[in-house]
């Protein structure tokens, strides 16, 4: 699929957000850094959780590390 990475099917933007989550950024900080609304950040996070079969940030980071995505 065009625009997707091999890393768990995450888009480049989703990977960017996941990496910032690993650094400890809050949704508000993510929205400021990426020049998007907090709602957009939340949408990306929900998609990340879905693609990684997780329910929250902690699980997503753990799973991404297990899979070698980050």
Predicted model as a PDB file, atoms N, CA, C, CB and O in Angstrom, pLDDT in the B-factor column:
MODEL        1                                                                  
ATOM      1  N   UNK A   1       0.844  -1.178   0.000  1.00 39.00           N  
ATOM      2  CA  UNK A   1       0.000   0.000   0.000  1.00 39.00           C  
ATOM      3  C   UNK A   1       0.889   1.241   0.000  1.00 39.00           C  
ATOM      4  CB  UNK A   1      -0.960  -0.002   1.220  1.00 39.00           C  
ATOM      5  O   UNK A   1       1.838   1.319   0.780  1.00 39.00           O  
ATOM      6  N   UNK A   2       0.604   2.176  -0.832  1.00 40.00           N  
ATOM      7  CA  UNK A   2       1.394   3.398  -0.946  1.00 40.00           C  
ATOM      8  C   UNK A   2       1.230   4.230   0.318  1.00 40.00           C  
ATOM      9  CB  UNK A   2       0.976   4.214  -2.195  1.00 40.00           C  
ATOM     10  O   UNK A   2       0.128   4.354   0.853  1.00 40.00           O  
ATOM     11  N   UNK A   3       2.341   4.801   0.790  1.00 45.00           N  
ATOM     12  CA  UNK A   3       2.295   5.647   1.968  1.00 45.00           C  
ATOM     13  C   UNK A   3       2.375   4.872   3.282  1.00 45.00           C  
ATOM     14  CB  UNK A   3       1.046   6.457   1.946  1.00 45.00           C  
ATOM     15  O   UNK A   3       2.309   5.466   4.359  1.00 45.00           O  
ATOM     16  N   UNK A   4       2.511   3.593   3.200  1.00 48.00           N  
ATOM     17  CA  UNK A   4       2.616   2.762   4.406  1.00 48.00           C  
ATOM     18  C   UNK A   4       4.041   2.266   4.544  1.00 48.00           C  
ATOM     19  CB  UNK A   4       1.623   1.564   4.356  1.00 48.00           C  
ATOM     20  O   UNK A   4       4.774   2.125   3.565  1.00 48.00           O  
ATOM     21  N   UNK A   5       4.408   2.010   5.777  1.00 49.00           N  
ATOM     22  CA  UNK A   5       5.732   1.457   6.030  1.00 49.00           C  
ATOM     23  C   UNK A   5       5.593  -0.032   6.291  1.00 49.00           C  
ATOM     24  CB  UNK A   5       6.423   2.170   7.227  1.00 49.00           C  
ATOM     25  O   UNK A   5       4.483  -0.545   6.437  1.00 49.00           O  
ATOM     26  N   UNK A   6       6.685  -0.699   6.347  1.00 53.00           N  
ATOM     27  CA  UNK A   6       6.675  -2.118   6.661  1.00 53.00           C  
ATOM     28  C   UNK A   6       6.468  -2.341   8.155  1.00 53.00           C  
ATOM     29  CB  UNK A   6       7.975  -2.774   6.201  1.00 53.00           C  
ATOM     30  O   UNK A   6       6.105  -3.442   8.568  1.00 53.00           O  
ATOM     31  N   UNK A   7       6.692  -1.321   8.963  1.00 60.00           N  
ATOM     32  CA  UNK A   7       6.630  -1.434  10.417  1.00 60.00           C  
ATOM     33  C   UNK A   7       5.190  -1.518  10.904  1.00 60.00           C  
ATOM     34  CB  UNK A   7       7.335  -0.250  11.072  1.00 60.00           C  
ATOM     35  O   UNK A   7       4.611  -0.507  11.302  1.00 60.00           O  
ATOM     36  N   UNK A   8       4.616  -2.697  10.876  1.00 69.00           N  
ATOM     37  CA  UNK A   8       3.285  -2.901  11.416  1.00 69.00           C  
ATOM     38  C   UNK A   8       2.185  -2.207  10.636  1.00 69.00           C  
ATOM     39  CB  UNK A   8       3.249  -2.441  12.812  1.00 69.00           C  
ATOM     40  O   UNK A   8       1.076  -2.045  11.145  1.00 69.00           O  
ATOM     41  N   UNK A   9       2.472  -1.798   9.416  1.00 92.00           N  
ATOM     42  CA  UNK A   9       1.470  -1.115   8.618  1.00 92.00           C  
ATOM     43  C   UNK A   9       1.241   0.319   9.036  1.00 92.00           C  
ATOM     44  CB  UNK A   9       0.191  -1.852   8.685  1.00 92.00           C  
ATOM     45  O   UNK A   9       0.263   0.934   8.610  1.00 92.00           O  
ATOM     46  N   UNK A  10       2.124   0.874   9.867  1.00 96.00           N  
ATOM     47  CA  UNK A  10       1.967   2.252  10.322  1.00 96.00           C  
ATOM     48  C   UNK A  10       2.409   3.227   9.235  1.00 96.00           C  
ATOM     49  CB  UNK A  10       2.769   2.490  11.612  1.00 96.00           C  
ATOM     50  O   UNK A  10       3.392   2.997   8.531  1.00 96.00           O  
ATOM     51  N   UNK A  11       1.667   4.305   9.118  1.00 96.00           N  
ATOM     52  CA  UNK A  11       2.030   5.352   8.162  1.00 96.00           C  
ATOM     53  C   UNK A  11       3.235   6.125   8.714  1.00 96.00           C  
ATOM     54  CB  UNK A  11       0.818   6.317   7.892  1.00 96.00           C  
ATOM     55  O   UNK A  11       3.531   6.040   9.906  1.00 96.00           O  
ATOM     56  N   UNK A  12       3.918   6.865   7.865  1.00 96.00           N  
ATOM     57  CA  UNK A  12       5.047   7.673   8.354  1.00 96.00           C  
ATOM     58  C   UNK A  12       4.624   8.629   9.477  1.00 96.00           C  
ATOM     59  CB  UNK A  12       5.660   8.474   7.195  1.00 96.00           C  
ATOM     60  O   UNK A  12       5.378   8.825  10.431  1.00 96.00           O  
ATOM     61  N   UNK A  13       3.438   9.220   9.376  1.00 97.00           N  
ATOM     62  CA  UNK A  13       2.959  10.141  10.414  1.00 97.00           C  
ATOM     63  C   UNK A  13       2.689   9.386  11.716  1.00 97.00           C  
ATOM     64  CB  UNK A  13       1.678  10.872   9.944  1.00 97.00           C  
ATOM     65  O   UNK A  13       2.994   9.886  12.798  1.00 97.00           O  
ATOM     66  N   UNK A  14       2.127   8.203  11.613  1.00 97.00           N  
ATOM     67  CA  UNK A  14       1.868   7.399  12.812  1.00 97.00           C  
ATOM     68  C   UNK A  14       3.178   7.008  13.485  1.00 97.00           C  
ATOM     69  CB  UNK A  14       1.055   6.138  12.458  1.00 97.00           C  
ATOM     70  O   UNK A  14       3.277   7.025  14.712  1.00 97.00           O  
ATOM     71  N   UNK A  15       4.175   6.659  12.693  1.00 97.00           N  
ATOM     72  CA  UNK A  15       5.495   6.348  13.263  1.00 97.00           C  
ATOM     73  C   UNK A  15       6.086   7.571  13.956  1.00 97.00           C  
ATOM     74  CB  UNK A  15       6.456   5.846  12.164  1.00 97.00           C  
ATOM     75  O   UNK A  15       6.672   7.461  15.033  1.00 97.00           O  
ATOM     76  N   UNK A  16       5.930   8.726  13.337  1.00 97.00           N  
ATOM     77  CA  UNK A  16       6.428   9.964  13.932  1.00 97.00           C  
ATOM     78  C   UNK A  16       5.762  10.203  15.288  1.00 97.00           C  
ATOM     79  CB  UNK A  16       6.176  11.162  12.987  1.00 97.00           C  
ATOM     80  O   UNK A  16       6.431  10.540  16.264  1.00 97.00           O  
ATOM     81  N   UNK A  17       4.463  10.029  15.338  1.00 98.00           N  
ATOM     82  CA  UNK A  17       3.727  10.219  16.584  1.00 98.00           C  
ATOM     83  C   UNK A  17       4.157   9.192  17.619  1.00 98.00           C  
ATOM     84  CB  UNK A  17       2.216  10.126  16.341  1.00 98.00           C  
ATOM     85  O   UNK A  17       4.362   9.536  18.783  1.00 98.00           O  
ATOM     86  N   UNK A  18       4.294   7.951  17.217  1.00 97.00           N  
ATOM     87  CA  UNK A  18       4.706   6.896  18.144  1.00 97.00           C  
ATOM     88  C   UNK A  18       6.085   7.201  18.730  1.00 97.00           C  
ATOM     89  CB  UNK A  18       4.719   5.528  17.433  1.00 97.00           C  
ATOM     90  O   UNK A  18       6.309   7.004  19.924  1.00 97.00           O  
ATOM     91  N   UNK A  19       6.995   7.673  17.905  1.00 97.00           N  
ATOM     92  CA  UNK A  19       8.338   8.019  18.398  1.00 97.00           C  
ATOM     93  C   UNK A  19       8.283   9.173  19.398  1.00 97.00           C  
ATOM     94  CB  UNK A  19       9.260   8.390  17.222  1.00 97.00           C  
ATOM     95  O   UNK A  19       9.028   9.184  20.378  1.00 97.00           O  
ATOM     96  N   UNK A  20       7.400  10.141  19.152  1.00 97.00           N  
ATOM     97  CA  UNK A  20       7.248  11.251  20.093  1.00 97.00           C  
ATOM     98  C   UNK A  20       6.584  10.795  21.382  1.00 97.00           C  
ATOM     99  CB  UNK A  20       6.437  12.378  19.461  1.00 97.00           C  
ATOM    100  O   UNK A  20       6.883  11.322  22.453  1.00 97.00           O  
ATOM    101  N   UNK A  21       5.693   9.827  21.292  1.00 97.00           N  
ATOM    102  CA  UNK A  21       5.072   9.244  22.485  1.00 97.00           C  
ATOM    103  C   UNK A  21       6.146   8.568  23.330  1.00 97.00           C  
ATOM    104  CB  UNK A  21       3.956   8.227  22.097  1.00 97.00           C  
ATOM    105  O   UNK A  21       6.146   8.693  24.554  1.00 97.00           O  
ATOM    106  N   UNK A  22       7.051   7.857  22.683  1.00 96.00           N  
ATOM    107  CA  UNK A  22       8.152   7.198  23.394  1.00 96.00           C  
ATOM    108  C   UNK A  22       8.978   8.226  24.162  1.00 96.00           C  
ATOM    109  CB  UNK A  22       9.051   6.419  22.406  1.00 96.00           C  
ATOM    110  O   UNK A  22       9.464   7.939  25.256  1.00 96.00           O  
ATOM    111  N   UNK A  23       9.136   9.409  23.602  1.00 96.00           N  
ATOM    112  CA  UNK A  23       9.897  10.475  24.257  1.00 96.00           C  
ATOM    113  C   UNK A  23       9.131  11.092  25.418  1.00 96.00           C  
ATOM    114  CB  UNK A  23      10.258  11.554  23.251  1.00 96.00           C  
ATOM    115  O   UNK A  23       9.685  11.893  26.171  1.00 96.00           O  
ATOM    116  N   UNK A  24       7.853  10.723  25.571  1.00 95.00           N  
ATOM    117  CA  UNK A  24       7.064  11.224  26.691  1.00 95.00           C  
ATOM    118  C   UNK A  24       6.165  12.405  26.372  1.00 95.00           C  
ATOM    119  CB  UNK A  24       7.965  11.603  27.781  1.00 95.00           C  
ATOM    120  O   UNK A  24       5.639  13.041  27.285  1.00 95.00           O  
ATOM    121  N   UNK A  25       5.981  12.708  25.106  1.00 96.00           N  
ATOM    122  CA  UNK A  25       5.146  13.847  24.725  1.00 96.00           C  
ATOM    123  C   UNK A  25       3.669  13.567  25.009  1.00 96.00           C  
ATOM    124  CB  UNK A  25       5.345  14.178  23.238  1.00 96.00           C  
ATOM    125  O   UNK A  25       3.167  12.478  24.734  1.00 96.00           O  
ATOM    126  N   UNK A  26       2.992  14.562  25.558  1.00 97.00           N  
ATOM    127  CA  UNK A  26       1.543  14.477  25.780  1.00 97.00           C  
ATOM    128  C   UNK A  26       0.827  14.797  24.468  1.00 97.00           C  
ATOM    129  CB  UNK A  26       1.084  15.456  26.922  1.00 97.00           C  
ATOM    130  O   UNK A  26       1.448  15.245  23.504  1.00 97.00           O  
ATOM    131  N   UNK A  27      -0.468  14.565  24.441  1.00 97.00           N  
ATOM    132  CA  UNK A  27      -1.242  14.888  23.236  1.00 97.00           C  
ATOM    133  C   UNK A  27      -1.134  16.370  22.908  1.00 97.00           C  
ATOM    134  CB  UNK A  27      -2.720  14.495  23.418  1.00 97.00           C  
ATOM    135  O   UNK A  27      -1.015  16.743  21.740  1.00 97.00           O  
ATOM    136  N   UNK A  28      -1.173  17.205  23.917  1.00 98.00           N  
ATOM    137  CA  UNK A  28      -1.070  18.654  23.699  1.00 98.00           C  
ATOM    138  C   UNK A  28       0.289  18.998  23.102  1.00 98.00           C  
ATOM    139  CB  UNK A  28      -1.286  19.428  25.026  1.00 98.00           C  
ATOM    140  O   UNK A  28       0.375  19.788  22.161  1.00 98.00           O  
ATOM    141  N   UNK A  29       1.352  18.406  23.648  1.00 97.00           N  
ATOM    142  CA  UNK A  29       2.693  18.647  23.115  1.00 97.00           C  
ATOM    143  C   UNK A  29       2.815  18.137  21.684  1.00 97.00           C  
ATOM    144  CB  UNK A  29       3.746  17.980  24.000  1.00 97.00           C  
ATOM    145  O   UNK A  29       3.414  18.798  20.836  1.00 97.00           O  
ATOM    146  N   UNK A  30       2.246  16.957  21.416  1.00 98.00           N  
ATOM    147  CA  UNK A  30       2.268  16.412  20.058  1.00 98.00           C  
ATOM    148  C   UNK A  30       1.579  17.364  19.091  1.00 98.00           C  
ATOM    149  CB  UNK A  30       1.592  15.029  20.017  1.00 98.00           C  
ATOM    150  O   UNK A  30       2.092  17.628  18.004  1.00 98.00           O  
ATOM    151  N   UNK A  31       0.429  17.874  19.478  1.00 98.00           N  
ATOM    152  CA  UNK A  31      -0.315  18.767  18.578  1.00 98.00           C  
ATOM    153  C   UNK A  31       0.481  20.029  18.277  1.00 98.00           C  
ATOM    154  CB  UNK A  31      -1.673  19.140  19.190  1.00 98.00           C  
ATOM    155  O   UNK A  31       0.464  20.524  17.150  1.00 98.00           O  
ATOM    156  N   UNK A  32       1.176  20.549  19.278  1.00 98.00           N  
ATOM    157  CA  UNK A  32       2.000  21.751  19.061  1.00 98.00           C  
ATOM    158  C   UNK A  32       3.189  21.459  18.147  1.00 98.00           C  
ATOM    159  CB  UNK A  32       2.503  22.304  20.406  1.00 98.00           C  
ATOM    160  O   UNK A  32       3.486  22.225  17.231  1.00 98.00           O  
ATOM    161  N   UNK A  33       3.864  20.334  18.413  1.00 97.00           N  
ATOM    162  CA  UNK A  33       5.054  19.980  17.624  1.00 97.00           C  
ATOM    163  C   UNK A  33       4.710  19.698  16.164  1.00 97.00           C  
ATOM    164  CB  UNK A  33       5.745  18.762  18.231  1.00 97.00           C  
ATOM    165  O   UNK A  33       5.491  20.000  15.263  1.00 97.00           O  
ATOM    166  N   UNK A  34       3.525  19.111  15.941  1.00 97.00           N  
ATOM    167  CA  UNK A  34       3.157  18.676  14.592  1.00 97.00           C  
ATOM    168  C   UNK A  34       2.208  19.639  13.883  1.00 97.00           C  
ATOM    169  CB  UNK A  34       2.525  17.315  14.657  1.00 97.00           C  
ATOM    170  O   UNK A  34       1.822  19.411  12.736  1.00 97.00           O  
ATOM    171  N   UNK A  35       1.834  20.718  14.574  1.00 97.00           N  
ATOM    172  CA  UNK A  35       0.951  21.734  13.998  1.00 97.00           C  
ATOM    173  C   UNK A  35      -0.387  21.153  13.551  1.00 97.00           C  
ATOM    174  CB  UNK A  35       1.633  22.407  12.821  1.00 97.00           C  
ATOM    175  O   UNK A  35      -0.887  21.458  12.468  1.00 97.00           O  
ATOM    176  N   UNK A  36      -0.958  20.302  14.420  1.00 98.00           N  
ATOM    177  CA  UNK A  36      -2.281  19.723  14.177  1.00 98.00           C  
ATOM    178  C   UNK A  36      -3.093  19.853  15.465  1.00 98.00           C  
ATOM    179  CB  UNK A  36      -2.178  18.216  13.716  1.00 98.00           C  
ATOM    180  O   UNK A  36      -2.544  20.177  16.518  1.00 98.00           O  
ATOM    181  N   UNK A  37      -4.384  19.604  15.380  1.00 98.00           N  
ATOM    182  CA  UNK A  37      -5.235  19.674  16.568  1.00 98.00           C  
ATOM    183  C   UNK A  37      -5.015  18.447  17.454  1.00 98.00           C  
ATOM    184  CB  UNK A  37      -6.724  19.785  16.163  1.00 98.00           C  
ATOM    185  O   UNK A  37      -4.495  17.424  17.009  1.00 98.00           O  
ATOM    186  N   UNK A  38      -5.422  18.576  18.716  1.00 98.00           N  
ATOM    187  CA  UNK A  38      -5.341  17.432  19.625  1.00 98.00           C  
ATOM    188  C   UNK A  38      -6.253  16.308  19.135  1.00 98.00           C  
ATOM    189  CB  UNK A  38      -5.724  17.850  21.068  1.00 98.00           C  
ATOM    190  O   UNK A  38      -5.939  15.132  19.319  1.00 98.00           O  
ATOM    191  N   UNK A  39      -7.380  16.661  18.513  1.00 98.00           N  
ATOM    192  CA  UNK A  39      -8.266  15.634  17.959  1.00 98.00           C  
ATOM    193  C   UNK A  39      -7.565  14.814  16.886  1.00 98.00           C  
ATOM    194  CB  UNK A  39      -9.527  16.275  17.381  1.00 98.00           C  
ATOM    195  O   UNK A  39      -7.743  13.598  16.808  1.00 98.00           O  
ATOM    196  N   UNK A  40      -6.774  15.474  16.067  1.00 98.00           N  
ATOM    197  CA  UNK A  40      -6.028  14.765  15.021  1.00 98.00           C  
ATOM    198  C   UNK A  40      -5.018  13.815  15.654  1.00 98.00           C  
ATOM    199  CB  UNK A  40      -5.309  15.767  14.081  1.00 98.00           C  
ATOM    200  O   UNK A  40      -4.856  12.681  15.204  1.00 98.00           O  
ATOM    201  N   UNK A  41      -4.350  14.276  16.685  1.00 98.00           N  
ATOM    202  CA  UNK A  41      -3.397  13.419  17.407  1.00 98.00           C  
ATOM    203  C   UNK A  41      -4.120  12.201  17.962  1.00 98.00           C  
ATOM    204  CB  UNK A  41      -2.698  14.202  18.553  1.00 98.00           C  
ATOM    205  O   UNK A  41      -3.642  11.075  17.826  1.00 98.00           O  
ATOM    206  N   UNK A  42      -5.269  12.424  18.586  1.00 98.00           N  
ATOM    207  CA  UNK A  42      -6.039  11.315  19.155  1.00 98.00           C  
ATOM    208  C   UNK A  42      -6.479  10.321  18.079  1.00 98.00           C  
ATOM    209  CB  UNK A  42      -7.263  11.851  19.898  1.00 98.00           C  
ATOM    210  O   UNK A  42      -6.492   9.113  18.314  1.00 98.00           O  
ATOM    211  N   UNK A  43      -6.836  10.827  16.908  1.00 98.00           N  
ATOM    212  CA  UNK A  43      -7.216   9.952  15.799  1.00 98.00           C  
ATOM    213  C   UNK A  43      -6.033   9.092  15.376  1.00 98.00           C  
ATOM    214  CB  UNK A  43      -7.731  10.779  14.606  1.00 98.00           C  
ATOM    215  O   UNK A  43      -6.182   7.887  15.174  1.00 98.00           O  
ATOM    216  N   UNK A  44      -4.863   9.700  15.240  1.00 98.00           N  
ATOM    217  CA  UNK A  44      -3.659   8.940  14.876  1.00 98.00           C  
ATOM    218  C   UNK A  44      -3.357   7.889  15.941  1.00 98.00           C  
ATOM    219  CB  UNK A  44      -2.443   9.887  14.697  1.00 98.00           C  
ATOM    220  O   UNK A  44      -3.019   6.752  15.612  1.00 98.00           O  
ATOM    221  N   UNK A  45      -3.475   8.262  17.207  1.00 98.00           N  
ATOM    222  CA  UNK A  45      -3.205   7.313  18.281  1.00 98.00           C  
ATOM    223  C   UNK A  45      -4.179   6.142  18.245  1.00 98.00           C  
ATOM    224  CB  UNK A  45      -3.277   8.010  19.632  1.00 98.00           C  
ATOM    225  O   UNK A  45      -3.771   4.997  18.439  1.00 98.00           O  
ATOM    226  N   UNK A  46      -5.457   6.409  18.002  1.00 98.00           N  
ATOM    227  CA  UNK A  46      -6.436   5.318  17.903  1.00 98.00           C  
ATOM    228  C   UNK A  46      -6.069   4.365  16.771  1.00 98.00           C  
ATOM    229  CB  UNK A  46      -7.856   5.880  17.681  1.00 98.00           C  
ATOM    230  O   UNK A  46      -6.188   3.149  16.918  1.00 98.00           O  
ATOM    231  N   UNK A  47      -5.625   4.911  15.646  1.00 98.00           N  
ATOM    232  CA  UNK A  47      -5.222   4.061  14.521  1.00 98.00           C  
ATOM    233  C   UNK A  47      -3.980   3.239  14.859  1.00 98.00           C  
ATOM    234  CB  UNK A  47      -4.958   4.915  13.278  1.00 98.00           C  
ATOM    235  O   UNK A  47      -3.868   2.078  14.466  1.00 98.00           O  
ATOM    236  N   UNK A  48      -3.055   3.849  15.587  1.00 98.00           N  
ATOM    237  CA  UNK A  48      -1.857   3.124  16.024  1.00 98.00           C  
ATOM    238  C   UNK A  48      -2.270   1.969  16.926  1.00 98.00           C  
ATOM    239  CB  UNK A  48      -0.865   4.071  16.766  1.00 98.00           C  
ATOM    240  O   UNK A  48      -1.803   0.844  16.746  1.00 98.00           O  
ATOM    241  N   UNK A  49      -3.147   2.239  17.901  1.00 98.00           N  
ATOM    242  CA  UNK A  49      -3.610   1.186  18.812  1.00 98.00           C  
ATOM    243  C   UNK A  49      -4.281   0.058  18.029  1.00 98.00           C  
ATOM    244  CB  UNK A  49      -4.590   1.766  19.860  1.00 98.00           C  
ATOM    245  O   UNK A  49      -4.052  -1.119  18.308  1.00 98.00           O  
ATOM    246  N   UNK A  50      -5.097   0.418  17.062  1.00 97.00           N  
ATOM    247  CA  UNK A  50      -5.798  -0.589  16.258  1.00 97.00           C  
ATOM    248  C   UNK A  50      -4.801  -1.452  15.483  1.00 97.00           C  
ATOM    249  CB  UNK A  50      -6.785   0.089  15.284  1.00 97.00           C  
ATOM    250  O   UNK A  50      -4.895  -2.680  15.490  1.00 97.00           O  
ATOM    251  N   UNK A  51      -3.856  -0.806  14.822  1.00 97.00           N  
ATOM    252  CA  UNK A  51      -2.890  -1.531  14.000  1.00 97.00           C  
ATOM    253  C   UNK A  51      -1.958  -2.416  14.825  1.00 97.00           C  
ATOM    254  CB  UNK A  51      -2.073  -0.553  13.193  1.00 97.00           C  
ATOM    255  O   UNK A  51      -1.503  -3.460  14.355  1.00 97.00           O  
ATOM    256  N   UNK A  52      -1.679  -1.992  16.055  1.00 97.00           N  
ATOM    257  CA  UNK A  52      -0.791  -2.771  16.911  1.00 97.00           C  
ATOM    258  C   UNK A  52      -1.566  -3.686  17.858  1.00 97.00           C  
ATOM    259  CB  UNK A  52       0.108  -1.843  17.712  1.00 97.00           C  
ATOM    260  O   UNK A  52      -0.971  -4.404  18.661  1.00 97.00           O  
ATOM    261  N   UNK A  53      -2.890  -3.656  17.761  1.00 96.00           N  
ATOM    262  CA  UNK A  53      -3.761  -4.464  18.637  1.00 96.00           C  
ATOM    263  C   UNK A  53      -3.492  -4.168  20.109  1.00 96.00           C  
ATOM    264  CB  UNK A  53      -3.557  -5.967  18.363  1.00 96.00           C  
ATOM    265  O   UNK A  53      -3.309  -5.076  20.920  1.00 96.00           O  
ATOM    266  N   UNK A  54      -3.472  -2.881  20.434  1.00 97.00           N  
ATOM    267  CA  UNK A  54      -3.252  -2.433  21.801  1.00 97.00           C  
ATOM    268  C   UNK A  54      -4.389  -1.512  22.214  1.00 97.00           C  
ATOM    269  CB  UNK A  54      -1.885  -1.719  21.939  1.00 97.00           C  
ATOM    270  O   UNK A  54      -5.236  -1.141  21.402  1.00 97.00           O  
ATOM    271  N   UNK A  55      -4.390  -1.144  23.511  1.00 97.00           N  
ATOM    272  CA  UNK A  55      -5.473  -0.317  24.038  1.00 97.00           C  
ATOM    273  C   UNK A  55      -5.024   1.039  24.557  1.00 97.00           C  
ATOM    274  CB  UNK A  55      -6.165  -1.046  25.128  1.00 97.00           C  
ATOM    275  O   UNK A  55      -5.852   1.913  24.811  1.00 97.00           O  
ATOM    276  N   UNK A  56      -3.712   1.220  24.717  1.00 97.00           N  
ATOM    277  CA  UNK A  56      -3.236   2.492  25.248  1.00 97.00           C  
ATOM    278  C   UNK A  56      -1.785   2.744  24.843  1.00 97.00           C  
ATOM    279  CB  UNK A  56      -3.372   2.517  26.773  1.00 97.00           C  
ATOM    280  O   UNK A  56      -1.151   1.916  24.190  1.00 97.00           O  
ATOM    281  N   UNK A  57      -1.279   3.910  25.249  1.00 96.00           N  
ATOM    282  CA  UNK A  57       0.074   4.338  24.885  1.00 96.00           C  
ATOM    283  C   UNK A  57       1.135   3.349  25.359  1.00 96.00           C  
ATOM    284  CB  UNK A  57       0.361   5.714  25.465  1.00 96.00           C  
ATOM    285  O   UNK A  57       2.035   2.971  24.610  1.00 96.00           O  
ATOM    286  N   UNK A  58       1.008   2.943  26.614  1.00 96.00           N  
ATOM    287  CA  UNK A  58       2.008   2.051  27.198  1.00 96.00           C  
ATOM    288  C   UNK A  58       2.087   0.737  26.442  1.00 96.00           C  
ATOM    289  CB  UNK A  58       1.694   1.788  28.664  1.00 96.00           C  
ATOM    290  O   UNK A  58       3.176   0.255  26.128  1.00 96.00           O  
ATOM    291  N   UNK A  59       0.926   0.156  26.150  1.00 97.00           N  
ATOM    292  CA  UNK A  59       0.899  -1.097  25.400  1.00 97.00           C  
ATOM    293  C   UNK A  59       1.438  -0.900  23.987  1.00 97.00           C  
ATOM    294  CB  UNK A  59      -0.527  -1.658  25.348  1.00 97.00           C  
ATOM    295  O   UNK A  59       2.161  -1.753  23.471  1.00 97.00           O  
ATOM    296  N   UNK A  60       1.087   0.221  23.362  1.00 97.00           N  
ATOM    297  CA  UNK A  60       1.548   0.490  21.992  1.00 97.00           C  
ATOM    298  C   UNK A  60       3.065   0.594  21.943  1.00 97.00           C  
ATOM    299  CB  UNK A  60       0.914   1.785  21.451  1.00 97.00           C  
ATOM    300  O   UNK A  60       3.701   0.034  21.050  1.00 97.00           O  
ATOM    301  N   UNK A  61       3.640   1.304  22.895  1.00 97.00           N  
ATOM    302  CA  UNK A  61       5.100   1.452  22.938  1.00 97.00           C  
ATOM    303  C   UNK A  61       5.758   0.094  23.178  1.00 97.00           C  
ATOM    304  CB  UNK A  61       5.518   2.458  24.044  1.00 97.00           C  
ATOM    305  O   UNK A  61       6.744  -0.249  22.527  1.00 97.00           O  
ATOM    306  N   UNK A  62       5.211  -0.665  24.108  1.00 97.00           N  
ATOM    307  CA  UNK A  62       5.763  -1.989  24.414  1.00 97.00           C  
ATOM    308  C   UNK A  62       5.713  -2.907  23.196  1.00 97.00           C  
ATOM    309  CB  UNK A  62       5.000  -2.627  25.581  1.00 97.00           C  
ATOM    310  O   UNK A  62       6.695  -3.574  22.870  1.00 97.00           O  
ATOM    311  N   UNK A  63       4.566  -2.936  22.532  1.00 96.00           N  
ATOM    312  CA  UNK A  63       4.394  -3.794  21.347  1.00 96.00           C  
ATOM    313  C   UNK A  63       5.307  -3.347  20.212  1.00 96.00           C  
ATOM    314  CB  UNK A  63       2.927  -3.780  20.877  1.00 96.00           C  
ATOM    315  O   UNK A  63       5.899  -4.178  19.523  1.00 96.00           O  
ATOM    316  N   UNK A  64       5.420  -2.040  20.018  1.00 95.00           N  
ATOM    317  CA  UNK A  64       6.288  -1.515  18.960  1.00 95.00           C  
ATOM    318  C   UNK A  64       7.748  -1.890  19.221  1.00 95.00           C  
ATOM    319  CB  UNK A  64       6.143   0.017  18.854  1.00 95.00           C  
ATOM    320  O   UNK A  64       8.499  -2.189  18.293  1.00 95.00           O  
ATOM    321  N   UNK A  65       8.131  -1.870  20.482  1.00 95.00           N  
ATOM    322  CA  UNK A  65       9.505  -2.285  20.830  1.00 95.00           C  
ATOM    323  C   UNK A  65       9.692  -3.781  20.573  1.00 95.00           C  
ATOM    324  CB  UNK A  65       9.819  -1.957  22.320  1.00 95.00           C  
ATOM    325  O   UNK A  65      10.712  -4.197  20.023  1.00 95.00           O  
ATOM    326  N   UNK A  66       8.710  -4.581  20.969  1.00 96.00           N  
ATOM    327  CA  UNK A  66       8.770  -6.032  20.741  1.00 96.00           C  
ATOM    328  C   UNK A  66       8.938  -6.348  19.261  1.00 96.00           C  
ATOM    329  CB  UNK A  66       7.503  -6.715  21.280  1.00 96.00           C  
ATOM    330  O   UNK A  66       9.713  -7.230  18.891  1.00 96.00           O  
ATOM    331  N   UNK A  67       8.203  -5.619  18.411  1.00 93.00           N  
ATOM    332  CA  UNK A  67       8.231  -5.863  16.976  1.00 93.00           C  
ATOM    333  C   UNK A  67       9.420  -5.197  16.284  1.00 93.00           C  
ATOM    334  CB  UNK A  67       6.948  -5.378  16.355  1.00 93.00           C  
ATOM    335  O   UNK A  67       9.629  -5.397  15.087  1.00 93.00           O  
ATOM    336  N   UNK A  68      10.196  -4.414  17.022  1.00 94.00           N  
ATOM    337  CA  UNK A  68      11.339  -3.728  16.441  1.00 94.00           C  
ATOM    338  C   UNK A  68      10.966  -2.529  15.596  1.00 94.00           C  
ATOM    339  CB  UNK A  68      12.123  -4.676  15.620  1.00 94.00           C  
ATOM    340  O   UNK A  68      11.748  -2.090  14.753  1.00 94.00           O  
ATOM    341  N   UNK A  69       9.785  -2.000  15.813  1.00 93.00           N  
ATOM    342  CA  UNK A  69       9.335  -0.839  15.042  1.00 93.00           C  
ATOM    343  C   UNK A  69      10.031   0.422  15.510  1.00 93.00           C  
ATOM    344  CB  UNK A  69       7.819  -0.672  15.154  1.00 93.00           C  
ATOM    345  O   UNK A  69      10.347   1.311  14.719  1.00 93.00           O  
ATOM    346  N   UNK A  70      10.263   0.482  16.808  1.00 90.00           N  
ATOM    347  CA  UNK A  70      10.961   1.657  17.366  1.00 90.00           C  
ATOM    348  C   UNK A  70      12.148   1.205  18.181  1.00 90.00           C  
ATOM    349  CB  UNK A  70      10.012   2.514  18.239  1.00 90.00           C  
ATOM    350  O   UNK A  70      12.868   2.036  18.736  1.00 90.00           O  
TER     351      UNK A  70                                                      
ENDMDL                                                                          
END                                                                             
